[in-house]
Amino acid sequence: MVAVFSIILFLVSLGYVLWPLRQERREWAGEVKILDKEKRVLDREKRVYLKALKDIEFEHASDKMNLHDFSNLSRHYQQKVAEILAKLEDLDDEDLDDDDDEE
């Protein structure tokens, strides 16, 4: 009897926790624009590369990485961050253009 009650309680709890995942995602301001999603993805990528850059700087400062590897990785990560910043700037320009068109 206790086992049946436990299973039922578990299934109800599981359903309660997972139900919001089945619902369509809604935002307070309406549907999320594609540009906003792209900005969030790019911002996340930028943070990953900046953290990696910080990590390799620490590794180099603690003599765990030689200068050649540090230079190559640092250049690569800085280039990636610059590309992402350019994409974010383009998206901001597109967003501004869309706002001007609506007015």
C-alpha positions as CSV (number, residue, x, y, z in Angstrom):
1,M,0.0,0.0,0.0
2,V,2.8,2.4,0.9
3,A,4.6,1.5,-2.3
4,V,1.6,2.3,-4.5
5,F,1.1,5.6,-2.7
6,S,4.7,6.4,-3.1
7,I,4.6,5.7,-6.9
8,I,1.5,7.8,-7.3
9,L,3.0,10.6,-5.3
10,F,6.2,10.4,-7.4
11,L,4.3,10.4,-10.7
12,V,2.2,13.4,-9.7
13,S,5.3,15.3,-8.5
14,L,7.1,14.4,-11.7
15,G,4.1,15.6,-13.8
16,Y,4.0,18.9,-11.8
17,V,7.6,19.5,-12.3
18,L,7.7,18.6,-16.0
19,W,4.4,20.2,-17.1
20,P,5.8,23.7,-17.7
21,L,8.4,22.2,-20.1
22,R,5.5,21.0,-22.3
23,Q,3.9,24.5,-22.4
24,E,4.7,26.9,-25.1
25,R,7.2,29.5,-23.9
26,R,5.7,32.8,-23.3
27,E,7.4,36.1,-22.5
28,W,5.9,39.1,-20.7
29,A,6.3,41.4,-23.7
30,G,4.9,38.8,-26.2
31,E,6.9,36.6,-28.5
32,V,10.6,36.8,-28.4
33,K,12.2,38.3,-31.5
34,I,14.7,36.2,-33.3
35,L,17.2,39.0,-33.0
36,D,17.0,38.8,-29.2
37,K,17.7,35.1,-29.3
38,E,20.6,35.6,-31.6
39,K,21.9,38.3,-29.3
40,R,21.7,36.0,-26.2
41,V,23.5,33.3,-28.1
42,L,26.3,35.6,-29.2
43,D,26.6,37.1,-25.8
44,R,26.9,33.7,-24.3
45,E,29.6,32.8,-26.8
46,K,31.4,36.1,-26.1
47,R,31.4,35.3,-22.4
48,V,32.8,31.8,-23.0
49,Y,35.7,33.2,-25.1
50,L,36.5,35.9,-22.6
51,K,36.6,33.3,-19.8
52,A,38.8,31.1,-21.9
53,L,41.1,34.1,-22.6
54,K,41.2,34.8,-18.8
55,D,42.0,31.2,-18.1
56,I,44.9,31.0,-20.6
57,E,46.3,34.3,-19.2
58,F,46.3,32.7,-15.7
59,E,47.9,29.5,-17.1
60,H,50.6,31.6,-18.8
61,A,51.2,33.7,-15.7
62,S,51.6,30.6,-13.6
63,D,54.1,29.1,-16.1
64,K,51.8,26.3,-17.1
65,M,51.7,27.5,-20.7
66,N,54.6,28.5,-23.0
67,L,54.6,31.9,-24.8
68,H,54.1,30.4,-28.2
69,D,50.9,28.6,-27.2
70,F,49.7,31.5,-25.2
71,S,50.2,33.9,-28.2
72,N,48.4,31.6,-30.6
73,L,45.4,30.9,-28.3
74,S,45.2,34.5,-27.2
75,R,45.1,35.8,-30.8
76,H,42.5,33.2,-31.7
77,Y,40.2,34.0,-28.8
78,Q,40.6,37.8,-29.3
79,Q,39.7,37.3,-33.0
80,K,36.6,35.3,-32.0
81,V,35.5,38.0,-29.5
82,A,36.0,40.7,-32.2
83,E,33.9,38.7,-34.7
84,I,31.1,38.3,-32.1
85,L,31.2,42.0,-31.2
86,A,30.9,42.9,-34.8
87,K,27.9,40.5,-35.2
88,L,26.3,42.0,-32.1
89,E,26.8,45.5,-33.5
90,D,25.2,44.5,-36.8
91,L,22.3,43.1,-34.9
92,D,21.9,46.3,-32.9
93,D,22.0,48.3,-36.1
94,E,19.3,46.0,-37.6
95,D,17.2,46.4,-34.4
96,L,17.6,50.2,-34.6
97,D,16.5,50.2,-38.3
98,D,13.5,48.1,-37.4
99,D,12.6,50.6,-34.6
100,D,12.9,53.5,-37.0
101,D,10.6,51.7,-39.5
102,E,7.9,51.2,-36.9
103,E,7.8,54.9,-36.1
